[in-house]
Amino acid sequence: MTAANPVAIVSRPGTTYAAGGAPPFDPPNPVYAMVEALFRELSLDAARAGTPEWNPLGDLIRPGDRVIVKPNLVSSKNLHEKITGEKLWASSTHGALLRPVLDYALRAAGPRGSVRVVDSPVEGCEIEKVAGPLGIFAVIDHLRRGGADVDFVDLRYFRVAPYFALDDVRRGGLSMNLGLLVRTRLPGDPRGYRVVDLGDASAFSRKDAPPGERLRFHRSHYETPVPHHTRGKHEYSLPRTVLDADVVINLPKMKTHKKTGVTLALKSVIGVTNEKYWLPHFTAGDPSVGGDEFDRPRRLAERIEDKLSRFPLPGDHSLVARLARLGALPKVIDGSWEGNDTLWRTILDLNRILFFVDRDGVLRDEPVRRYLALVDGIVAGEGEGPLGATPVFAGTLVGGFDPGIVDATVAEEMGFDPAKIVMIREAWGMLPGGDVEARSVRRDGPRFNTKFRPPRSWPSLG
């Protein structure tokens, strides 16, 4: 790695995951070659590039290291819309991209090392309906059969399963949904979990932060964040598989997001915590009362509609009774707009933990893990992301070692001004040398020059 903060961009217009062939996506193929080109542009093991001894991730991973690879996997369902095919490609990391990353990570870690593909997706994600069609399980099974110490770990210890009497039944321009969301147990992280309290190091401890007693999560766990972010505490729960890692390879998607403008390397760390209900996503109310949950005061009918869309039941189950108007413009709820001044703080806190908190839960002054972000924009997403994103065939990968610097570069590739995205702007300087003006950007291939369409609730990015 060079002294400057390097970022690499590789573009191959027209390339899609189909070019990688069928699972397990054996090389040679164009997707595999794009990842290799990105490693070369980052000057990884430059002296041996092009030779059989090339070990690009050896600059990051030492023999015997514990490595986690974090894809971006989202729910396969959004009440109105099933996420399959190209829409799934636009929302989640594909196995064709994962394959070369695992091959080179395993080479660098050697027989004494281990590689774990990990994620803690949203509570309702049916992981087999996401990772399966994307070829992720097929890639891992193929490598395991070859003797590699690699596995997939769902970091969640529970998921919410839908049991619906009416599931997107369409009548009179409405989508009708009526049913239960039932909490079911999962094996969880085999290493267990640890609570980390950032205290004064939290972005919620700043003078401009909203008061802890008004921090909120969604619907059925509306006030759950409060005890974790009051009385001087700012605590998060992390799987020990994450805290025990020596190296993190982050594989986020290139897509828009209604709460944060974009969801890239920084936002992806929401998927490394097992207690999502603890995470402040917005501040109660609208701006007239100091909140960012809504963009304006809510009418009584709207408040009732919001309540019934996820009504808590005993046992941490929920009732859903929802009439959604098909084709209606999305309303600002749950902080889903550019006025959200809450979620970026949660995201930066989790990034601080990922880089600076050791396996014993102690916050250090210097990074304790080595890190690489590789943002997947081969098929990206624009518009009402993350779940409602429209596919964009950008044919682009962006990689680097500082998530704030990487995200600034990706935002520019998407046609956005990163300084207008508070999550990115506030991340500059989080890591040593994190000066966006001093970055060194190397490009292989033509720029994708079509501006992404931002969410409607982010007009400043238009």
Secondary structure per residue as TSV (DSSP state, phi and psi in degrees):
chain	resnum	aa	ss	phi	psi
A	1	M	-	360.0	143.4
A	2	T	-	-81.8	168.8
A	3	A	S	-68.1	-37.3
A	4	A	S	-71.2	164.9
A	5	N	E	-81.8	101.5
A	6	P	E	-84.2	142.3
A	7	V	E	-132.4	137.3
A	8	A	E	-119.6	142.3
A	9	I	E	-125.9	127.5
A	10	V	E	-124.0	125.9
A	11	S	E	-129.4	137.3
A	12	R	-	-136.6	86.1
A	13	P	T	-53.3	136.4
A	14	G	T	91.0	-11.5
A	15	T	-	-76.4	133.1
A	16	T	-	-129.2	175.6
A	17	Y	G	-65.9	-23.9
A	18	A	G	-60.3	-25.8
A	19	A	G	-65.8	-18.8
A	20	G	G	-78.6	-2.7
A	21	G	-	80.2	-157.7
A	22	A	S	-95.3	155.8
A	23	P	T	-54.5	139.0
A	24	P	T	-93.8	25.2
A	25	F	-	62.5	49.0
A	26	D	-	-61.0	142.1
A	27	P	S	-74.7	161.5
A	28	P	S	-84.1	144.9
A	29	N	S	-159.1	160.9
A	30	P	H	-62.2	-34.6
A	31	V	H	-68.3	-45.3
A	32	Y	H	-57.6	-43.1
A	33	A	H	-66.0	-33.7
A	34	M	H	-64.0	-41.7
A	35	V	H	-64.3	-42.8
A	36	E	H	-62.1	-40.1
A	37	A	H	-63.1	-37.2
A	38	L	H	-63.6	-43.2
A	39	F	H	-60.9	-38.7
A	40	R	H	-66.8	-41.7
A	41	E	H	-65.2	-26.1
A	42	L	T	-84.6	4.3
A	43	S	T	61.0	34.3
A	44	L	T	-80.0	123.6
A	45	D	T	47.8	48.7
A	46	A	G	-59.1	-33.4
A	47	A	G	-64.2	-27.9
A	48	R	G	-109.4	7.3
A	49	A	T	-57.1	135.2
A	50	G	T	88.3	-1.5
A	51	T	S	-110.9	161.3
A	52	P	T	-62.7	-19.6
A	53	E	T	-87.3	-0.5
A	54	W	-	-57.0	128.3
A	55	N	-	-135.1	70.6
A	56	P	G	-59.1	-41.0
A	57	L	G	-78.9	-2.0
A	58	G	G	-65.0	-19.8
A	59	D	G	-73.0	-14.0
A	60	L	T	-115.6	-38.5
A	61	I	-	-111.0	129.3
A	62	R	-	-97.0	152.2
A	63	P	T	-54.3	131.9
A	64	G	T	90.8	-3.6
A	65	D	-	-68.2	152.7
A	66	R	E	-94.2	122.0
A	67	V	E	-118.1	133.4
A	68	I	E	-113.0	138.3
A	69	V	E	-115.0	120.9
A	70	K	E	-110.1	97.5
A	71	P	E	-77.5	172.4
A	72	N	-	-107.4	107.1
A	73	L	-	-119.5	129.0
A	74	V	-	-119.2	171.1
A	75	S	-	-59.6	146.1
A	76	S	S	-85.9	4.0
A	77	K	B	-148.1	142.5
A	78	N	-	-135.1	45.5
A	79	L	S	53.6	-59.7
A	80	H	S	-76.2	-27.1
A	81	E	-	-148.2	131.0
A	82	K	B	-83.4	137.1
A	83	I	-	-100.8	103.2
A	84	T	-	-140.1	172.1
A	85	G	H	56.5	-132.1
A	86	E	H	-65.6	-30.5
A	87	K	H	-67.0	-35.0
A	88	L	H	-68.6	-40.5
A	89	W	H	-56.8	-38.3
A	90	A	H	-76.8	-11.7
A	91	S	H	-112.6	-23.1
A	92	S	S	-135.0	153.7
A	93	T	-	-67.3	135.5
A	94	H	-	-93.6	148.6
A	95	G	H	-62.9	-28.1
A	96	A	H	-64.8	-30.4
A	97	L	H	-80.9	-36.8
A	98	L	H	-64.7	-36.4
A	99	R	H	-55.7	-53.2
A	100	P	H	-64.8	-33.5
A	101	V	H	-63.0	-44.5
A	102	L	H	-66.7	-41.7
A	103	D	H	-56.5	-48.0
A	104	Y	H	-77.3	-29.9
A	105	A	H	-66.4	-42.4
A	106	L	H	-66.5	-37.6
A	107	R	H	-61.0	-44.0
A	108	A	H	-71.8	-40.0
A	109	A	H	-71.5	-28.1
A	110	G	-	72.9	-179.1
A	111	P	T	-65.6	-21.6
A	112	R	T	-88.7	-8.9
A	113	G	-	-93.7	175.6
A	114	S	E	-143.0	150.2
A	115	V	E	-129.3	126.9
A	116	R	E	-122.7	127.1
A	117	V	E	-87.5	119.7
A	118	V	E	-130.8	149.2
A	119	D	E	-163.9	152.7
A	120	S	-	-123.5	79.1
A	121	P	-	-71.2	178.1
A	122	V	-	-57.5	153.8
A	123	E	T	-57.0	-30.7
A	124	G	T	-91.6	2.0
A	125	C	-	-66.8	121.1
A	126	E	-	-87.1	94.1
A	127	I	G	-59.2	-33.0
A	128	E	G	-68.0	-24.0
A	129	K	G	-88.9	-1.9
A	130	V	T	-110.6	-62.1
A	131	A	T	-66.3	-30.7
A	132	G	T	-63.5	-60.1
A	133	P	T	-61.4	-25.2
A	134	L	T	-81.1	-4.8
A	135	G	T	81.6	9.1
A	136	I	H	-67.3	-46.4
A	137	F	H	-64.7	-36.5
A	138	A	H	-64.3	-39.6
A	139	V	H	-63.8	-47.3
A	140	I	H	-64.7	-43.4
A	141	D	H	-61.4	-40.2
A	142	H	H	-61.6	-44.6
A	143	L	H	-70.4	-36.8
A	144	R	H	-64.0	-39.2
A	145	R	H	-63.3	-26.0
A	146	G	T	-84.5	4.0
A	147	G	T	96.5	5.7
A	148	A	-	-76.8	144.2
A	149	D	-	-87.2	81.4
A	150	V	E	-140.8	144.7
A	151	D	E	-158.0	166.2
A	152	F	E	-104.9	133.3
A	153	V	E	-124.5	114.1
A	154	D	E	-78.8	111.8
A	155	L	-	-74.6	-8.9
A	156	R	-	-75.6	146.9
A	157	Y	S	-103.5	1.9
A	158	F	E	-156.4	162.0
A	159	R	E	-138.0	165.8
A	160	V	E	-110.2	118.7
A	161	A	E	-100.2	134.0
A	162	P	E	-86.5	135.8
A	163	Y	E	-129.6	99.0
A	164	F	E	-114.7	131.0
A	165	A	E	-77.3	-37.4
A	166	L	E	-123.0	117.9
A	167	D	E	-125.9	96.5
A	168	D	E	56.8	46.6
A	169	V	E	-82.6	121.6
A	170	R	E	-104.0	119.9
A	171	R	E	-145.2	134.8
A	172	G	T	56.0	34.6
A	173	G	T	78.4	11.7
A	174	L	E	-117.4	150.3
A	175	S	E	-103.8	115.9
A	176	M	E	-99.0	130.6
A	177	N	E	-135.3	125.8
A	178	L	E	-145.6	121.9
A	179	G	E	173.8	-166.1
A	180	L	E	-118.1	148.0
A	181	L	E	-110.8	114.2
A	182	V	E	-108.0	124.8
A	183	R	E	-75.0	127.4
A	184	T	E	-128.4	147.7
A	185	R	E	-78.9	148.4
A	186	L	-	-124.2	160.6
A	187	P	-	-60.4	-33.2
A	188	G	-	77.7	-171.9
A	189	D	-	-71.3	122.5
A	190	P	T	-62.6	-19.0
A	191	R	T	-90.5	-7.6
A	192	G	-	87.9	-163.8
A	193	Y	E	-137.0	157.6
A	194	R	E	-138.2	137.5
A	195	V	E	-89.1	131.2
A	196	V	E	-118.1	126.5
A	197	D	E	-107.5	114.0
A	198	L	-	-79.2	-20.1
A	199	G	G	53.6	-128.3
A	200	D	G	-68.1	-14.5
A	201	A	G	-81.6	-5.9
A	202	S	S	-74.5	147.3
A	203	A	G	-67.1	-15.6
A	204	F	G	-82.8	-5.6
A	205	S	G	-90.9	-5.1
A	206	R	S	-68.9	154.8
A	207	K	T	-63.8	-26.6
A	208	D	T	-89.7	4.8
A	209	A	S	-78.5	150.7
A	210	P	-	-68.4	154.3
A	211	P	-	-65.9	142.1
A	212	G	G	-59.0	-33.7
A	213	E	G	-71.3	-7.4
A	214	R	G	-110.3	4.2
A	215	L	E	-75.2	140.0
A	216	R	E	-136.7	152.7
A	217	F	-	-110.4	-173.9
A	218	H	S	-77.8	148.8
A	219	R	G	19.1	-89.0
A	220	S	G	-70.6	-11.6
A	221	H	G	-128.3	46.6
A	222	Y	T	-57.4	-45.4
A	223	E	T	-106.4	10.4
A	224	T	T	-58.8	-33.8
A	225	P	T	-64.6	-23.3
A	226	V	G	-56.2	-53.7
A	227	P	G	-64.5	-17.4
A	228	H	G	-91.0	-5.2
A	229	H	S	-137.4	34.3
A	230	T	S	-135.9	170.2
A	231	R	T	58.4	37.0
A	232	G	T	81.7	-2.0
A	233	K	-	-94.9	147.6
A	234	H	-	-144.7	87.2
A	235	E	E	-114.6	149.5
A	236	Y	E	-136.9	153.5
A	237	S	E	-108.3	129.2
A	238	L	E	-122.5	137.3
A	239	P	E	-64.1	141.0
A	240	R	H	-67.7	-25.7
A	241	T	H	-58.8	-34.7
A	242	V	H	-73.8	-49.7
A	243	L	H	-66.6	-28.8
A	244	D	T	-79.2	-9.6
A	245	A	-	-71.1	144.8
A	246	D	S	-88.9	-29.7
A	247	V	E	-137.9	139.7
A	248	V	E	-120.3	125.4
A	249	I	E	-113.6	114.8
A	250	N	E	-101.0	126.3
A	251	L	E	-120.8	66.8
A	252	P	-	-76.7	165.7
A	253	K	E	-88.9	158.3
A	254	M	E	-94.9	102.3
A	255	K	E	-158.0	164.8
A	256	T	E	-85.2	163.5
A	257	H	E	-149.7	132.5
A	258	K	T	-68.1	-25.3
A	259	K	T	-91.3	-30.1
A	260	T	T	-124.9	7.3
A	261	G	E	84.9	-58.3
A	262	V	E	-134.9	158.8
A	263	T	E	-127.4	111.3
A	264	L	S	-134.4	-134.1
A	265	A	T	-68.0	-43.2
A	266	L	T	-63.6	-50.8
A	267	K	G	-66.0	-26.7
A	268	S	G	-59.4	-23.2
A	269	V	G	-70.7	-8.7
A	270	I	G	-55.4	-27.5
A	271	G	G	-84.5	14.2
A	272	V	G	-114.6	11.2
A	273	T	-	-115.6	140.8
A	274	N	S	-90.4	-14.0
A	275	E	-	-111.9	76.8
A	276	K	G	-68.6	-28.4
A	277	Y	G	-64.0	-19.9
A	278	W	G	-77.2	-13.3
A	279	L	S	-84.4	118.6
A	280	P	-	-64.6	122.6
A	281	H	-	-106.0	-23.9
A	282	F	E	-163.3	171.5
A	283	T	E	-110.4	134.2
A	284	A	S	-54.9	136.8
A	285	G	S	93.8	-172.1
A	286	D	-	-109.6	174.9
A	287	P	G	-58.2	-24.5
A	288	S	G	-66.5	-20.6
A	289	V	G	-118.2	19.0
A	290	G	T	81.8	17.4
A	291	G	-	-106.1	172.1
A	292	D	-	-134.7	15.1
A	293	E	S	-65.0	-40.5
A	294	F	-	-127.9	162.8
A	295	D	S	-91.3	-6.9
A	296	R	S	-159.0	163.4
A	297	P	-	-59.2	144.8
A	298	R	-	-96.0	141.5
A	299	R	-	-76.6	160.2
A	300	L	H	-58.2	-43.4
A	301	A	H	-61.7	-37.0
A	302	E	H	-68.3	-38.3
A	303	R	H	-65.0	-38.7
A	304	I	H	-66.4	-43.3
A	305	E	H	-60.1	-43.5
A	306	D	H	-61.3	-42.3
A	307	K	H	-64.6	-42.5
A	308	L	H	-76.1	-17.1
A	309	S	T	-67.7	-18.8
A	310	R	T	-162.1	87.5
A	311	F	E	-99.0	122.8
A	312	P	E	-68.8	141.9
A	313	L	E	-124.0	162.7
A	314	P	G	-56.6	150.0
A	315	G	G	80.5	12.9
A	316	D	G	65.3	25.5
A	317	H	E	-91.2	173.2
A	318	S	E	-144.3	151.1
A	319	L	E	-101.8	135.6
A	320	V	E	-117.6	122.2
A	321	A	E	-134.3	100.6
A	322	R	E	-136.0	132.7
A	323	L	E	-116.7	106.8
A	324	A	E	-108.6	132.7
A	325	R	E	-79.4	121.6
A	326	L	T	-67.8	134.0
A	327	G	T	77.7	1.0
A	328	A	-	-72.0	148.8
A	329	L	-	-63.8	137.8
A	330	P	-	-64.6	139.2
A	331	K	-	-91.3	152.8
A	332	V	-	-79.9	109.3
A	333	I	-	-135.5	161.0
A	334	D	T	54.5	31.4
A	335	G	T	73.7	23.1
A	336	S	-	-86.3	61.8
A	337	W	S	-162.1	171.9
A	338	E	T	-72.1	-8.2
A	339	G	T	-82.8	1.4
A	340	N	-	-67.2	114.7
A	341	D	-	-110.3	19.1
A	342	T	S	-114.1	-52.6
A	343	L	H	-63.6	-33.7
A	344	W	H	-61.1	-30.3
A	345	R	H	-68.2	-42.7
A	346	T	H	-58.6	-44.4
A	347	I	H	-64.3	-44.0
A	348	L	H	-67.5	-35.0
A	349	D	H	-60.3	-45.7
A	350	L	H	-66.4	-36.7
A	351	N	H	-65.5	-38.8
A	352	R	H	-61.6	-41.7
A	353	I	H	-63.5	-45.0
A	354	L	H	-59.2	-37.5
A	355	F	H	-89.7	-36.8
A	356	F	H	-114.6	-9.6
A	357	V	B	-98.3	124.2
A	358	D	-	-80.1	-178.7
A	359	R	T	-68.1	-15.1
A	360	D	T	-92.2	2.9
A	361	G	S	84.5	14.3
A	362	V	-	-95.9	130.2
A	363	L	B	-77.8	122.9
A	364	R	-	-104.8	165.2
A	365	D	S	-82.5	-25.1
A	366	E	S	-118.6	155.4
A	367	P	-	-57.8	141.0
A	368	V	-	-108.8	-3.4
A	369	R	S	-132.4	146.7
A	370	R	E	-86.6	152.3
A	371	Y	E	-147.9	141.9
A	372	L	E	-140.4	131.3
A	373	A	E	-109.1	133.5
A	374	L	E	-129.1	102.4
A	375	V	E	-85.6	124.7
A	376	D	E	-91.6	103.6
A	377	G	E	-117.9	24.5
A	378	I	E	-59.2	-52.7
A	379	V	E	-121.0	113.0
A	380	A	E	-105.0	-173.7
A	381	G	E	-137.4	138.6
A	382	E	E	-127.8	170.5
A	383	G	E	82.2	-131.6
A	384	E	E	-85.0	56.4
A	385	G	T	-76.0	165.0
A	386	P	T	-87.7	-32.3
A	387	L	T	-81.3	-27.7
A	388	G	E	-101.4	23.2
A	389	A	E	-68.0	143.8
A	390	T	E	-93.3	132.3
A	391	P	E	-61.1	139.8
A	392	V	E	-127.0	120.4
A	393	F	-	-88.3	78.2
A	394	A	-	-84.4	-23.4
A	395	G	-	59.0	37.1
A	396	T	E	-129.8	140.4
A	397	L	E	-122.6	142.9
A	398	V	E	-132.5	132.8
A	399	G	E	-137.0	155.9
A	400	G	E	178.8	-173.6
A	401	F	S	-113.6	-2.8
A	402	D	-	-128.7	116.4
A	403	P	H	-62.9	-33.3
A	404	G	H	-66.9	-40.3
A	405	I	H	-69.9	-41.8
A	406	V	H	-62.0	-46.1
A	407	D	H	-65.2	-35.4
A	408	A	H	-61.7	-42.3
A	409	T	H	-67.3	-42.2
A	410	V	H	-65.7	-42.4
A	411	A	H	-57.6	-41.1
A	412	E	H	-63.5	-40.5
A	413	E	H	-62.1	-30.8
A	414	M	T	-81.4	-6.2
A	415	G	T	91.6	15.2
A	416	F	-	-106.5	152.8
A	417	D	-	-86.4	111.4
A	418	P	G	-62.9	-24.1
A	419	A	G	-68.1	-16.3
A	420	K	G	-88.7	-2.7
A	421	I	-	-109.1	105.7
A	422	V	H	-60.3	-36.1
A	423	M	H	-57.0	-43.0
A	424	I	H	-74.5	-46.7
A	425	R	H	-58.5	-41.7
A	426	E	H	-74.7	-15.9
A	427	A	H	-81.9	-19.2
A	428	W	T	-63.6	126.5
A	429	G	T	93.5	-3.7
A	430	M	S	-63.5	-36.6
A	431	L	S	-105.6	153.0
A	432	P	T	-55.9	132.6
A	433	G	T	78.5	12.3
A	434	G	-	-81.4	54.8
A	435	D	-	-98.8	111.9
A	436	V	G	-63.0	-29.7
A	437	E	G	-72.4	-21.1
A	438	A	G	-97.1	4.3
A	439	R	E	-66.6	154.8
A	440	S	E	-115.1	112.2
A	441	V	E	-105.2	126.3
A	442	R	E	-117.5	138.5
A	443	R	E	-125.1	135.5
A	444	D	E	-124.6	103.2
A	445	G	S	113.0	164.9
A	446	P	-	-72.6	152.7
A	447	R	-	-74.0	141.1
A	448	F	-	-79.2	108.3
A	449	N	-	-98.4	13.8
A	450	T	-	-95.2	121.8
A	451	K	-	-68.0	134.2
A	452	F	-	-70.5	147.9
A	453	R	-	-84.6	120.9
A	454	P	-	-77.0	167.8
A	455	P	-	-59.2	150.5
A	456	R	T	-60.1	-28.4
A	457	S	T	-84.4	9.3
A	458	W	-	-124.5	62.3
A	459	P	G	-61.7	-23.8
A	460	S	G	-66.1	-18.6
A	461	L	G	-92.5	-3.3
A	462	G	-	-72.7	360.0
